[in-house]
Amino acid sequence: MNMLYLLILFVGPLLFGLYAQMKIRSAYAKNLQVASRGGITGREAAEAVIRSAGITDVKIIEVPGELSDHYNPMTKELALSSHNYHGDSLAALGVSAHEAGHAIQHKVGYSMMTVRQTLVPATQIAAGVSNFVMIAGIFLLSTAFGGTLLLVGAFALGVICLFQLVTLPVEFDASRRAKEQLVGLGILSRDEMGGVKETLDAAALTYVAAFVSALGSLLHVLLMLLGNRREE
């Protein structure tokens, strides 16, 4: 039973996370080498997508790093890594259109994105305190104070788990919008979409892995609390 417990809550999520990271890096590297026939850069694609949605107040900027692309609804900045900002590959266009999809979500008031943004402050606090509280709670588990700390840790992990859960439909919807817009605007032809789909699907897997990891940690703490109460 202990081995099964270890496999489900620790080894399973860890291996899944490693697989997801390997998958996105492999898919991205592969499709980064495949140039689109139209020769449009990621920046141009992102601009075309947001302009088609009537968005004129979002600034597209270049940021360092690989796969550091993101959309910031607070500053209305769509940040693209250098490979995607200047590149005309299928990977670059897919990622750029995906981030533009987030800008469209913001404009139309997509409900899950609104919920996600509402959870950001609480999630940042929870992420900052969860590890410390959990470690202290484990060491002091035999005391009443240790149980209280674990309870606080469980609440923090619950917030993180909820954030990761809400992130899933936000990311899936942004990818759906990206695929539709790339074809609808004539940026890519349908026979080029295989590389885009492969890249975005692999990226989506990393968010699923993040949720599974958070859920595993939460279940671990809840089981510890349950076991501690039974001993009492």
Helices and strands as residue ranges (DSSP letters): H 2-6, I 7-11, H 12-32, H 42-52, E 59-63, E 70-72, E 77-81, H 82-86, H 90-108, H 111-139, H 144-184, G 190-192, H 193-231
